[in-house]
Amino acid sequence: MRLSDCPADRLASIKSRHQIVIASKCHGLVANDPGTCTYLTPELKERREYVNQSGLSCAAMFNAADASLARLETTYIDLL
């Protein structure tokens, strides 16, 4: 992946953050390593480090939102 293809880099290049809407989703499992395809390895949900990292529990939704914020390098999401 080229650096310019990274969503965080594209967001950083936008000068008027208030003119765009950032939407994210939750429920699916996102691995710590971006190269891991979680849909091909469903057993990850059973591992200790992935507890509360998927589903629709309150903890899972907050964890998903925090992870999205970190990946996008922004301070807020407009729509979850």
mmCIF file of the N, C-alpha and C atoms, coordinates in Angstrom:
data_MODEL
# 
_entry.id   MODEL 
# 
loop_
_atom_site.group_PDB 
_atom_site.id 
_atom_site.type_symbol 
_atom_site.label_atom_id 
_atom_site.label_alt_id 
_atom_site.label_comp_id 
_atom_site.label_asym_id 
_atom_site.label_entity_id 
_atom_site.label_seq_id 
_atom_site.pdbx_PDB_ins_code 
_atom_site.Cartn_x 
_atom_site.Cartn_y 
_atom_site.Cartn_z 
_atom_site.occupancy 
_atom_site.B_iso_or_equiv 
_atom_site.pdbx_formal_charge 
_atom_site.auth_seq_id 
_atom_site.auth_comp_id 
_atom_site.auth_asym_id 
_atom_site.auth_atom_id 
_atom_site.pdbx_PDB_model_num 
ATOM 1   N N  . MET A 1 1  ? 0.844   -1.179  0.000  1.00 0.00 ? 1  MET A N  1 
ATOM 2   C CA . MET A 1 1  ? 0.000   0.000   0.000  1.00 0.00 ? 1  MET A CA 1 
ATOM 3   C C  . MET A 1 1  ? 0.887   1.239   0.000  1.00 0.00 ? 1  MET A C  1 
ATOM 4   N N  . ARG A 1 2  ? 0.618   2.116   -0.918 1.00 0.00 ? 2  ARG A N  1 
ATOM 5   C CA . ARG A 1 2  ? 1.344   3.384   -0.955 1.00 0.00 ? 2  ARG A CA 1 
ATOM 6   C C  . ARG A 1 2  ? 0.845   4.272   0.173  1.00 0.00 ? 2  ARG A C  1 
ATOM 7   N N  . LEU A 1 3  ? 1.711   5.131   0.638  1.00 0.00 ? 3  LEU A N  1 
ATOM 8   C CA . LEU A 1 3  ? 1.358   6.009   1.739  1.00 0.00 ? 3  LEU A CA 1 
ATOM 9   C C  . LEU A 1 3  ? 0.156   6.877   1.397  1.00 0.00 ? 3  LEU A C  1 
ATOM 10  N N  . SER A 1 4  ? 0.049   7.312   0.156  1.00 0.00 ? 4  SER A N  1 
ATOM 11  C CA . SER A 1 4  ? -1.062  8.179   -0.239 1.00 0.00 ? 4  SER A CA 1 
ATOM 12  C C  . SER A 1 4  ? -2.389  7.436   -0.282 1.00 0.00 ? 4  SER A C  1 
ATOM 13  N N  . ASP A 1 5  ? -2.359  6.084   -0.261 1.00 0.00 ? 5  ASP A N  1 
ATOM 14  C CA . ASP A 1 5  ? -3.589  5.306   -0.268 1.00 0.00 ? 5  ASP A CA 1 
ATOM 15  C C  . ASP A 1 5  ? -4.168  5.132   1.130  1.00 0.00 ? 5  ASP A C  1 
ATOM 16  N N  . CYS A 1 6  ? -3.452  5.537   2.144  1.00 0.00 ? 6  CYS A N  1 
ATOM 17  C CA . CYS A 1 6  ? -3.888  5.381   3.527  1.00 0.00 ? 6  CYS A CA 1 
ATOM 18  C C  . CYS A 1 6  ? -5.005  6.390   3.826  1.00 0.00 ? 6  CYS A C  1 
ATOM 19  N N  . PRO A 1 7  ? -6.146  5.937   4.375  1.00 0.00 ? 7  PRO A N  1 
ATOM 20  C CA . PRO A 1 7  ? -7.231  6.880   4.676  1.00 0.00 ? 7  PRO A CA 1 
ATOM 21  C C  . PRO A 1 7  ? -6.801  8.005   5.607  1.00 0.00 ? 7  PRO A C  1 
ATOM 22  N N  . ALA A 1 8  ? -5.938  7.720   6.562  1.00 0.00 ? 8  ALA A N  1 
ATOM 23  C CA . ALA A 1 8  ? -5.491  8.768   7.488  1.00 0.00 ? 8  ALA A CA 1 
ATOM 24  C C  . ALA A 1 8  ? -4.723  9.857   6.753  1.00 0.00 ? 8  ALA A C  1 
ATOM 25  N N  . ASP A 1 9  ? -3.917  9.468   5.770  1.00 0.00 ? 9  ASP A N  1 
ATOM 26  C CA . ASP A 1 9  ? -3.174  10.465  4.995  1.00 0.00 ? 9  ASP A CA 1 
ATOM 27  C C  . ASP A 1 9  ? -4.112  11.307  4.142  1.00 0.00 ? 9  ASP A C  1 
ATOM 28  N N  . ARG A 1 10 ? -5.124  10.685  3.573  1.00 0.00 ? 10 ARG A N  1 
ATOM 29  C CA . ARG A 1 10 ? -6.092  11.449  2.780  1.00 0.00 ? 10 ARG A CA 1 
ATOM 30  C C  . ARG A 1 10 ? -6.866  12.412  3.661  1.00 0.00 ? 10 ARG A C  1 
ATOM 31  N N  . LEU A 1 11 ? -7.242  11.973  4.874  1.00 0.00 ? 11 LEU A N  1 
ATOM 32  C CA . LEU A 1 11 ? -7.949  12.870  5.786  1.00 0.00 ? 11 LEU A CA 1 
ATOM 33  C C  . LEU A 1 11 ? -7.072  14.038  6.200  1.00 0.00 ? 11 LEU A C  1 
ATOM 34  N N  . ALA A 1 12 ? -5.800  13.772  6.420  1.00 0.00 ? 12 ALA A N  1 
ATOM 35  C CA . ALA A 1 12 ? -4.882  14.834  6.828  1.00 0.00 ? 12 ALA A CA 1 
ATOM 36  C C  . ALA A 1 12 ? -4.721  15.887  5.739  1.00 0.00 ? 12 ALA A C  1 
ATOM 37  N N  . SER A 1 13 ? -4.889  15.480  4.484  1.00 0.00 ? 13 SER A N  1 
ATOM 38  C CA . SER A 1 13 ? -4.725  16.432  3.385  1.00 0.00 ? 13 SER A CA 1 
ATOM 39  C C  . SER A 1 13 ? -5.948  17.331  3.205  1.00 0.00 ? 13 SER A C  1 
ATOM 40  N N  . ILE A 1 14 ? -7.063  16.981  3.828  1.00 0.00 ? 14 ILE A N  1 
ATOM 41  C CA . ILE A 1 14 ? -8.280  17.789  3.728  1.00 0.00 ? 14 ILE A CA 1 
ATOM 42  C C  . ILE A 1 14 ? -8.209  18.900  4.768  1.00 0.00 ? 14 ILE A C  1 
ATOM 43  N N  . LYS A 1 15 ? -8.297  20.111  4.306  1.00 0.00 ? 15 LYS A N  1 
ATOM 44  C CA . LYS A 1 15 ? -8.141  21.258  5.202  1.00 0.00 ? 15 LYS A CA 1 
ATOM 45  C C  . LYS A 1 15 ? -9.414  21.560  5.989  1.00 0.00 ? 15 LYS A C  1 
ATOM 46  N N  . SER A 1 16 ? -10.569 21.250  5.436  1.00 0.00 ? 16 SER A N  1 
ATOM 47  C CA . SER A 1 16 ? -11.836 21.583  6.080  1.00 0.00 ? 16 SER A CA 1 
ATOM 48  C C  . SER A 1 16 ? -12.534 20.303  6.537  1.00 0.00 ? 16 SER A C  1 
ATOM 49  N N  . ARG A 1 17 ? -12.163 19.810  7.704  1.00 0.00 ? 17 ARG A N  1 
ATOM 50  C CA . ARG A 1 17 ? -12.724 18.555  8.217  1.00 0.00 ? 17 ARG A CA 1 
ATOM 51  C C  . ARG A 1 17 ? -14.242 18.641  8.354  1.00 0.00 ? 17 ARG A C  1 
ATOM 52  N N  . HIS A 1 18 ? -14.768 19.828  8.646  1.00 0.00 ? 18 HIS A N  1 
ATOM 53  C CA . HIS A 1 18 ? -16.207 19.987  8.834  1.00 0.00 ? 18 HIS A CA 1 
ATOM 54  C C  . HIS A 1 18 ? -16.993 19.820  7.530  1.00 0.00 ? 18 HIS A C  1 
ATOM 55  N N  . GLN A 1 19 ? -16.331 19.750  6.393  1.00 0.00 ? 19 GLN A N  1 
ATOM 56  C CA . GLN A 1 19 ? -17.018 19.595  5.115  1.00 0.00 ? 19 GLN A CA 1 
ATOM 57  C C  . GLN A 1 19 ? -17.159 18.140  4.685  1.00 0.00 ? 19 GLN A C  1 
ATOM 58  N N  . ILE A 1 20 ? -16.616 17.218  5.449  1.00 0.00 ? 20 ILE A N  1 
ATOM 59  C CA . ILE A 1 20 ? -16.748 15.804  5.111  1.00 0.00 ? 20 ILE A CA 1 
ATOM 60  C C  . ILE A 1 20 ? -17.433 15.071  6.258  1.00 0.00 ? 20 ILE A C  1 
ATOM 61  N N  . VAL A 1 21 ? -18.022 13.936  5.936  1.00 0.00 ? 21 VAL A N  1 
ATOM 62  C CA . VAL A 1 21 ? -18.670 13.083  6.931  1.00 0.00 ? 21 VAL A CA 1 
ATOM 63  C C  . VAL A 1 21 ? -17.905 11.770  6.985  1.00 0.00 ? 21 VAL A C  1 
ATOM 64  N N  . ILE A 1 22 ? -17.474 11.395  8.175  1.00 0.00 ? 22 ILE A N  1 
ATOM 65  C CA . ILE A 1 22 ? -16.780 10.125  8.362  1.00 0.00 ? 22 ILE A CA 1 
ATOM 66  C C  . ILE A 1 22 ? -17.755 9.152   9.004  1.00 0.00 ? 22 ILE A C  1 
ATOM 67  N N  . ALA A 1 23 ? -17.975 8.040   8.330  1.00 0.00 ? 23 ALA A N  1 
ATOM 68  C CA . ALA A 1 23 ? -18.845 6.986   8.847  1.00 0.00 ? 23 ALA A CA 1 
ATOM 69  C C  . ALA A 1 23 ? -18.004 5.747   9.109  1.00 0.00 ? 23 ALA A C  1 
ATOM 70  N N  . SER A 1 24 ? -18.378 5.015   10.121 1.00 0.00 ? 24 SER A N  1 
ATOM 71  C CA . SER A 1 24 ? -17.688 3.773   10.448 1.00 0.00 ? 24 SER A CA 1 
ATOM 72  C C  . SER A 1 24 ? -18.743 2.729   10.771 1.00 0.00 ? 24 SER A C  1 
ATOM 73  N N  . LYS A 1 25 ? -18.304 1.506   10.933 1.00 0.00 ? 25 LYS A N  1 
ATOM 74  C CA . LYS A 1 25 ? -19.244 0.440   11.265 1.00 0.00 ? 25 LYS A CA 1 
ATOM 75  C C  . LYS A 1 25 ? -18.657 -0.405  12.382 1.00 0.00 ? 25 LYS A C  1 
ATOM 76  N N  . CYS A 1 26 ? -19.522 -1.187  12.992 1.00 0.00 ? 26 CYS A N  1 
ATOM 77  C CA . CYS A 1 26 ? -19.051 -2.095  14.023 1.00 0.00 ? 26 CYS A CA 1 
ATOM 78  C C  . CYS A 1 26 ? -19.759 -3.432  13.842 1.00 0.00 ? 26 CYS A C  1 
ATOM 79  N N  . HIS A 1 27 ? -19.323 -4.420  14.515 1.00 0.00 ? 27 HIS A N  1 
ATOM 80  C CA . HIS A 1 27 ? -19.820 -5.782  14.589 1.00 0.00 ? 27 HIS A CA 1 
ATOM 81  C C  . HIS A 1 27 ? -18.748 -6.768  14.179 1.00 0.00 ? 27 HIS A C  1 
ATOM 82  N N  . GLY A 1 28 ? -18.110 -6.554  13.026 1.00 0.00 ? 28 GLY A N  1 
ATOM 83  C CA . GLY A 1 28 ? -17.092 -7.483  12.561 1.00 0.00 ? 28 GLY A CA 1 
ATOM 84  C C  . GLY A 1 28 ? -15.799 -7.354  13.345 1.00 0.00 ? 28 GLY A C  1 
ATOM 85  N N  . LEU A 1 29 ? -15.024 -8.402  13.319 1.00 0.00 ? 29 LEU A N  1 
ATOM 86  C CA . LEU A 1 29 ? -13.743 -8.434  14.018 1.00 0.00 ? 29 LEU A CA 1 
ATOM 87  C C  . LEU A 1 29 ? -12.664 -7.781  13.163 1.00 0.00 ? 29 LEU A C  1 
ATOM 88  N N  . VAL A 1 30 ? -11.879 -6.912  13.763 1.00 0.00 ? 30 VAL A N  1 
ATOM 89  C CA . VAL A 1 30 ? -10.736 -6.295  13.097 1.00 0.00 ? 30 VAL A CA 1 
ATOM 90  C C  . VAL A 1 30 ? -9.490  -6.739  13.848 1.00 0.00 ? 30 VAL A C  1 
ATOM 91  N N  . ALA A 1 31 ? -8.572  -7.351  13.134 1.00 0.00 ? 31 ALA A N  1 
ATOM 92  C CA . ALA A 1 31 ? -7.347  -7.852  13.766 1.00 0.00 ? 31 ALA A CA 1 
ATOM 93  C C  . ALA A 1 31 ? -6.388  -6.715  14.077 1.00 0.00 ? 31 ALA A C  1 
ATOM 94  N N  . ASN A 1 32 ? -5.480  -6.965  14.993 1.00 0.00 ? 32 ASN A N  1 
ATOM 95  C CA . ASN A 1 32 ? -4.460  -5.965  15.330 1.00 0.00 ? 32 ASN A CA 1 
ATOM 96  C C  . ASN A 1 32 ? -3.529  -5.712  14.157 1.00 0.00 ? 32 ASN A C  1 
ATOM 97  N N  . ASP A 1 33 ? -3.284  -6.744  13.354 1.00 0.00 ? 33 ASP A N  1 
ATOM 98  C CA . ASP A 1 33 ? -2.431  -6.637  12.169 1.00 0.00 ? 33 ASP A CA 1 
ATOM 99  C C  . ASP A 1 33 ? -3.320  -6.369  10.957 1.00 0.00 ? 33 ASP A C  1 
ATOM 100 N N  . PRO A 1 34 ? -3.158  -5.231  10.266 1.00 0.00 ? 34 PRO A N  1 
ATOM 101 C CA . PRO A 1 34 ? -4.020  -4.912  9.125  1.00 0.00 ? 34 PRO A CA 1 
ATOM 102 C C  . PRO A 1 34 ? -3.992  -5.954  8.010  1.00 0.00 ? 34 PRO A C  1 
ATOM 103 N N  . GLY A 1 35 ? -2.947  -6.765  7.938  1.00 0.00 ? 35 GLY A N  1 
ATOM 104 C CA . GLY A 1 35 ? -2.847  -7.766  6.888  1.00 0.00 ? 35 GLY A CA 1 
ATOM 105 C C  . GLY A 1 35 ? -3.613  -9.046  7.166  1.00 0.00 ? 35 GLY A C  1 
ATOM 106 N N  . THR A 1 36 ? -4.199  -9.183  8.346  1.00 0.00 ? 36 THR A N  1 
ATOM 107 C CA . THR A 1 36 ? -4.929  -10.395 8.713  1.00 0.00 ? 36 THR A CA 1 
ATOM 108 C C  . THR A 1 36 ? -6.370  -10.307 8.235  1.00 0.00 ? 36 THR A C  1 
ATOM 109 N N  . CYS A 1 37 ? -6.803  -11.292 7.465  1.00 0.00 ? 37 CYS A N  1 
ATOM 110 C CA . CYS A 1 37 ? -8.193  -11.366 6.995  1.00 0.00 ? 37 CYS A CA 1 
ATOM 111 C C  . CYS A 1 37 ? -9.013  -12.101 8.046  1.00 0.00 ? 37 CYS A C  1 
ATOM 112 N N  . THR A 1 38 ? -9.761  -11.366 8.840  1.00 0.00 ? 38 THR A N  1 
ATOM 113 C CA . THR A 1 38 ? -10.491 -11.979 9.949  1.00 0.00 ? 38 THR A CA 1 
ATOM 114 C C  . THR A 1 38 ? -11.653 -12.841 9.490  1.00 0.00 ? 38 THR A C  1 
ATOM 115 N N  . TYR A 1 39 ? -12.219 -12.565 8.339  1.00 0.00 ? 39 TYR A N  1 
ATOM 116 C CA . TYR A 1 39 ? -13.325 -13.393 7.867  1.00 0.00 ? 39 TYR A CA 1 
ATOM 117 C C  . TYR A 1 39 ? -12.853 -14.773 7.436  1.00 0.00 ? 39 TYR A C  1 
ATOM 118 N N  . LEU A 1 40 ? -11.562 -14.920 7.174  1.00 0.00 ? 40 LEU A N  1 
ATOM 119 C CA . LEU A 1 40 ? -11.006 -16.228 6.829  1.00 0.00 ? 40 LEU A CA 1 
ATOM 120 C C  . LEU A 1 40 ? -10.533 -16.992 8.062  1.00 0.00 ? 40 LEU A C  1 
ATOM 121 N N  . THR A 1 41 ? -10.452 -16.315 9.193  1.00 0.00 ? 41 THR A N  1 
ATOM 122 C CA . THR A 1 41 ? -9.997  -16.956 10.430 1.00 0.00 ? 41 THR A CA 1 
ATOM 123 C C  . THR A 1 41 ? -10.992 -16.671 11.557 1.00 0.00 ? 41 THR A C  1 
ATOM 124 N N  . PRO A 1 42 ? -12.178 -17.298 11.502 1.00 0.00 ? 42 PRO A N  1 
ATOM 125 C CA . PRO A 1 42 ? -13.198 -17.027 12.520 1.00 0.00 ? 42 PRO A CA 1 
ATOM 126 C C  . PRO A 1 42 ? -12.784 -17.451 13.927 1.00 0.00 ? 42 PRO A C  1 
ATOM 127 N N  . GLU A 1 43 ? -11.767 -18.317 14.036 1.00 0.00 ? 43 GLU A N  1 
ATOM 128 C CA . GLU A 1 43 ? -11.322 -18.748 15.365 1.00 0.00 ? 43 GLU A CA 1 
ATOM 129 C C  . GLU A 1 43 ? -10.657 -17.619 16.154 1.00 0.00 ? 43 GLU A C  1 
ATOM 130 N N  . LEU A 1 44 ? -10.355 -16.505 15.519 1.00 0.00 ? 44 LEU A N  1 
ATOM 131 C CA . LEU A 1 44 ? -9.773  -15.366 16.243 1.00 0.00 ? 44 LEU A CA 1 
ATOM 132 C C  . LEU A 1 44 ? -10.710 -14.859 17.337 1.00 0.00 ? 44 LEU A C  1 
ATOM 133 N N  . LYS A 1 45 ? -12.027 -14.959 17.115 1.00 0.00 ? 45 LYS A N  1 
ATOM 134 C CA . LYS A 1 45 ? -12.993 -14.484 18.107 1.00 0.00 ? 45 LYS A CA 1 
ATOM 135 C C  . LYS A 1 45 ? -12.842 -15.204 19.440 1.00 0.00 ? 45 LYS A C  1 
ATOM 136 N N  . GLU A 1 46 ? -12.327 -16.426 19.397 1.00 0.00 ? 46 GLU A N  1 
ATOM 137 C CA . GLU A 1 46 ? -12.179 -17.228 20.606 1.00 0.00 ? 46 GLU A CA 1 
ATOM 138 C C  . GLU A 1 46 ? -10.891 -16.917 21.365 1.00 0.00 ? 46 GLU A C  1 
ATOM 139 N N  . ARG A 1 47 ? -9.987  -16.189 20.765 1.00 0.00 ? 47 ARG A N  1 
ATOM 140 C CA . ARG A 1 47 ? -8.705  -15.893 21.413 1.00 0.00 ? 47 ARG A CA 1 
ATOM 141 C C  . ARG A 1 47 ? -8.872  -14.780 22.441 1.00 0.00 ? 47 ARG A C  1 
ATOM 142 N N  . ARG A 1 48 ? -8.122  -14.864 23.485 1.00 0.00 ? 48 ARG A N  1 
ATOM 143 C CA . ARG A 1 48 ? -8.249  -13.942 24.614 1.00 0.00 ? 48 ARG A CA 1 
ATOM 144 C C  . ARG A 1 48 ? -8.086  -12.478 24.210 1.00 0.00 ? 48 ARG A C  1 
ATOM 145 N N  . GLU A 1 49 ? -7.128  -12.189 23.339 1.00 0.00 ? 49 GLU A N  1 
ATOM 146 C CA . GLU A 1 49 ? -6.872  -10.787 22.982 1.00 0.00 ? 49 GLU A CA 1 
ATOM 147 C C  . GLU A 1 49 ? -7.966  -10.172 22.104 1.00 0.00 ? 49 GLU A C  1 
ATOM 148 N N  . TYR A 1 50 ? -8.917  -10.998 21.643 1.00 0.00 ? 50 TYR A N  1 
ATOM 149 C CA . TYR A 1 50 ? -9.992  -10.481 20.796 1.00 0.00 ? 50 TYR A CA 1 
ATOM 150 C C  . TYR A 1 50 ? -11.352 -10.480 21.489 1.00 0.00 ? 50 TYR A C  1 
ATOM 151 N N  . VAL A 1 51 ? -11.370 -10.713 22.809 1.00 0.00 ? 51 VAL A N  1 
ATOM 152 C CA . VAL A 1 51 ? -12.617 -10.631 23.564 1.00 0.00 ? 51 VAL A CA 1 
ATOM 153 C C  . VAL A 1 51 ? -13.100 -9.181  23.512 1.00 0.00 ? 51 VAL A C  1 
ATOM 154 N N  . ASN A 1 52 ? -14.378 -8.990  23.290 1.00 0.00 ? 52 ASN A N  1 
ATOM 155 C CA . ASN A 1 52 ? -15.001 -7.659  23.174 1.00 0.00 ? 52 ASN A CA 1 
ATOM 156 C C  . ASN A 1 52 ? -14.465 -6.852  21.999 1.00 0.00 ? 52 ASN A C  1 
ATOM 157 N N  . GLN A 1 53 ? -13.995 -7.512  20.958 1.00 0.00 ? 53 GLN A N  1 
ATOM 158 C CA . GLN A 1 53 ? -13.533 -6.816  19.761 1.00 0.00 ? 53 GLN A CA 1 
ATOM 159 C C  . GLN A 1 53 ? -14.491 -7.006  18.587 1.00 0.00 ? 53 GLN A C  1 
ATOM 160 N N  . SER A 1 54 ? -15.584 -7.718  18.802 1.00 0.00 ? 54 SER A N  1 
ATOM 161 C CA . SER A 1 54 ? -16.582 -7.886  17.742 1.00 0.00 ? 54 SER A CA 1 
ATOM 162 C C  . SER A 1 54 ? -17.944 -8.044  18.394 1.00 0.00 ? 54 SER A C  1 
ATOM 163 N N  . GLY A 1 55 ? -18.980 -7.874  17.597 1.00 0.00 ? 55 GLY A N  1 
ATOM 164 C CA . GLY A 1 55 ? -20.339 -7.993  18.107 1.00 0.00 ? 55 GLY A CA 1 
ATOM 165 C C  . GLY A 1 55 ? -20.938 -6.630  18.387 1.00 0.00 ? 55 GLY A C  1 
ATOM 166 N N  . LEU A 1 56 ? -22.072 -6.647  19.072 1.00 0.00 ? 56 LEU A N  1 
ATOM 167 C CA . LEU A 1 56 ? -22.796 -5.405  19.326 1.00 0.00 ? 56 LEU A CA 1 
ATOM 168 C C  . LEU A 1 56 ? -22.926 -5.092  20.810 1.00 0.00 ? 56 LEU A C  1 
ATOM 169 N N  . SER A 1 57 ? -22.058 -5.658  21.625 1.00 0.00 ? 57 SER A N  1 
ATOM 170 C CA . SER A 1 57 ? -22.069 -5.287  23.041 1.00 0.00 ? 57 SER A CA 1 
ATOM 171 C C  . SER A 1 57 ? -21.547 -3.857  23.167 1.00 0.00 ? 57 SER A C  1 
ATOM 172 N N  . CYS A 1 58 ? -21.850 -3.237  24.265 1.00 0.00 ? 58 CYS A N  1 
ATOM 173 C CA . CYS A 1 58 ? -21.396 -1.859  24.484 1.00 0.00 ? 58 CYS A CA 1 
ATOM 174 C C  . CYS A 1 58 ? -19.873 -1.769  24.397 1.00 0.00 ? 58 CYS A C  1 
ATOM 175 N N  . ALA A 1 59 ? -19.193 -2.701  25.047 1.00 0.00 ? 59 ALA A N  1 
ATOM 176 C CA . ALA A 1 59 ? -17.724 -2.687  25.032 1.00 0.00 ? 59 ALA A CA 1 
ATOM 177 C C  . ALA A 1 59 ? -17.190 -2.870  23.618 1.00 0.00 ? 59 ALA A C  1 
ATOM 178 N N  . ALA A 1 60 ? -17.790 -3.776  22.849 1.00 0.00 ? 60 ALA A N  1 
ATOM 179 C CA . ALA A 1 60 ? -17.328 -4.031  21.481 1.00 0.00 ? 60 ALA A CA 1 
ATOM 180 C C  . ALA A 1 60 ? -17.527 -2.802  20.597 1.00 0.00 ? 60 ALA A C  1 
ATOM 181 N N  . MET A 1 61 ? -18.655 -2.107  20.761 1.00 0.00 ? 61 MET A N  1 
ATOM 182 C CA . MET A 1 61 ? -18.900 -0.915  19.942 1.00 0.00 ? 61 MET A CA 1 
ATOM 183 C C  . MET A 1 61 ? -17.919 0.208   20.286 1.00 0.00 ? 61 MET A C  1 
ATOM 184 N N  . PHE A 1 62 ? -17.648 0.404   21.572 1.00 0.00 ? 62 PHE A N  1 
ATOM 185 C CA . PHE A 1 62 ? -16.669 1.422   21.959 1.00 0.00 ? 62 PHE A CA 1 
ATOM 186 C C  . PHE A 1 62 ? -15.279 1.055   21.463 1.00 0.00 ? 62 PHE A C  1 
ATOM 187 N N  . ASN A 1 63 ? -14.921 -0.226  21.565 1.00 0.00 ? 63 ASN A N  1 
ATOM 188 C CA . ASN A 1 63 ? -13.611 -0.663  21.067 1.00 0.00 ? 63 ASN A CA 1 
ATOM 189 C C  . ASN A 1 63 ? -13.497 -0.462  19.561 1.00 0.00 ? 63 ASN A C  1 
ATOM 190 N N  . ALA A 1 64 ? -14.576 -0.752  18.824 1.00 0.00 ? 64 ALA A N  1 
ATOM 191 C CA . ALA A 1 64 ? -14.562 -0.569  17.372 1.00 0.00 ? 64 ALA A CA 1 
ATOM 192 C C  . ALA A 1 64 ? -14.415 0.908   17.016 1.00 0.00 ? 64 ALA A C  1 
ATOM 193 N N  . ALA A 1 65 ? -15.139 1.769   17.728 1.00 0.00 ? 65 ALA A N  1 
ATOM 194 C CA . ALA A 1 65 ? -15.041 3.207   17.463 1.00 0.00 ? 65 ALA A CA 1 
ATOM 195 C C  . ALA A 1 65 ? -13.644 3.726   17.789 1.00 0.00 ? 65 ALA A C  1 
ATOM 196 N N  . ASP A 1 66 ? -13.091 3.304   18.915 1.00 0.00 ? 66 ASP A N  1 
ATOM 197 C CA . ASP A 1 66 ? -11.731 3.732   19.275 1.00 0.00 ? 66 ASP A CA 1 
ATOM 198 C C  . ASP A 1 66 ? -10.706 3.259   18.256 1.00 0.00 ? 66 ASP A C  1 
ATOM 199 N N  . ALA A 1 67 ? -10.867 2.026   17.766 1.00 0.00 ? 67 ALA A N  1 
ATOM 200 C CA . ALA A 1 67 ? -9.934  1.500   16.766 1.00 0.00 ? 67 ALA A CA 1 
ATOM 201 C C  . ALA A 1 67 ? -10.048 2.280   15.454 1.00 0.00 ? 67 ALA A C  1 
ATOM 202 N N  . SER A 1 68 ? -11.275 2.637   15.058 1.00 0.00 ? 68 SER A N  1 
ATOM 203 C CA . SER A 1 68 ? -11.460 3.433   13.840 1.00 0.00 ? 68 SER A CA 1 
ATOM 204 C C  . SER A 1 68 ? -10.813 4.802   13.982 1.00 0.00 ? 68 SER A C  1 
ATOM 205 N N  . LEU A 1 69 ? -11.004 5.426   15.131 1.00 0.00 ? 69 LEU A N  1 
ATOM 206 C CA . LEU A 1 69 ? -10.383 6.731   15.371 1.00 0.00 ? 69 LEU A CA 1 
ATOM 207 C C  . LEU A 1 69 ? -8.867  6.642   15.274 1.00 0.00 ? 69 LEU A C  1 
ATOM 208 N N  . ALA A 1 70 ? -8.311  5.586   15.824 1.00 0.00 ? 70 ALA A N  1 
ATOM 209 C CA . ALA A 1 70 ? -6.854  5.426   15.777 1.00 0.00 ? 70 ALA A CA 1 
ATOM 210 C C  . ALA A 1 70 ? -6.369  5.189   14.350 1.00 0.00 ? 70 ALA A C  1 
ATOM 211 N N  . ARG A 1 71 ? -7.086  4.341   13.593 1.00 0.00 ? 71 ARG A N  1 
ATOM 212 C CA . ARG A 1 71 ? -6.664  4.058   12.215 1.00 0.00 ? 71 ARG A CA 1 
ATOM 213 C C  . ARG A 1 71 ? -6.793  5.288   11.327 1.00 0.00 ? 71 ARG A C  1 
ATOM 214 N N  . LEU A 1 72 ? -7.839  6.069   11.548 1.00 0.00 ? 72 LEU A N  1 
ATOM 215 C CA . LEU A 1 72 ? -8.071  7.257   10.721 1.00 0.00 ? 72 LEU A CA 1 
ATOM 216 C C  . LEU A 1 72 ? -7.305  8.480   11.222 1.00 0.00 ? 72 LEU A C  1 
ATOM 217 N N  . GLU A 1 73 ? -6.737  8.369   12.411 1.00 0.00 ? 73 GLU A N  1 
ATOM 218 C CA . GLU A 1 73 ? -5.998  9.476   13.017 1.00 0.00 ? 73 GLU A CA 1 
ATOM 219 C C  . GLU A 1 73 ? -6.834  10.751  13.057 1.00 0.00 ? 73 GLU A C  1 
ATOM 220 N N  . THR A 1 74 ? -8.047  10.608  13.562 1.00 0.00 ? 74 THR A N  1 
ATOM 221 C CA . THR A 1 74 ? -8.947  11.744  13.714 1.00 0.00 ? 74 THR A CA 1 
ATOM 222 C C  . THR A 1 74 ? -9.532  11.706  15.118 1.00 0.00 ? 74 THR A C  1 
ATOM 223 N N  . THR A 1 75 ? -10.219 12.758  15.511 1.00 0.00 ? 75 THR A N  1 
ATOM 224 C CA . THR A 1 75 ? -10.716 12.842  16.883 1.00 0.00 ? 75 THR A CA 1 
ATOM 225 C C  . THR A 1 75 ? -12.189 12.490  17.027 1.00 0.00 ? 75 THR A C  1 
ATOM 226 N N  . TYR A 1 76 ? -12.931 12.445  15.915 1.00 0.00 ? 76 TYR A N  1 
ATOM 227 C CA . TYR A 1 76 ? -14.336 12.072  16.030 1.00 0.00 ? 76 TYR A CA 1 
ATOM 228 C C  . TYR A 1 76 ? -14.839 11.433  14.744 1.00 0.00 ? 76 TYR A C  1 
ATOM 229 N N  . ILE A 1 77 ? -15.886 10.633  14.910 1.00 0.00 ? 77 ILE A N  1 
ATOM 230 C CA . ILE A 1 77 ? -16.587 9.980   13.802 1.00 0.00 ? 77 ILE A CA 1 
ATOM 231 C C  . ILE A 1 77 ? -17.974 10.596  13.762 1.00 0.00 ? 77 ILE A C  1 
ATOM 232 N N  . ASP A 1 78 ? -18.456 10.931  12.578 1.00 0.00 ? 78 ASP A N  1 
ATOM 233 C CA . ASP A 1 78 ? -19.761 11.570  12.460 1.00 0.00 ? 78 ASP A CA 1 
ATOM 234 C C  . ASP A 1 78 ? -20.915 10.577  12.547 1.00 0.00 ? 78 ASP A C  1 
ATOM 235 N N  . LEU A 1 79 ? -20.705 9.375   12.055 1.00 0.00 ? 79 LEU A N  1 
ATOM 236 C CA . LEU A 1 79 ? -21.783 8.391   11.981 1.00 0.00 ? 79 LEU A CA 1 
ATOM 237 C C  . LEU A 1 79 ? -21.220 7.017   12.273 1.00 0.00 ? 79 LEU A C  1 
ATOM 238 N N  . LEU A 1 80 ? -21.821 6.315   13.235 1.00 0.00 ? 80 LEU A N  1 
ATOM 239 C CA . LEU A 1 80 ? -21.372 4.961   13.572 1.00 0.00 ? 80 LEU A CA 1 
ATOM 240 C C  . LEU A 1 80 ? -22.485 3.991   13.254 1.00 0.00 ? 80 LEU A C  1 
# 
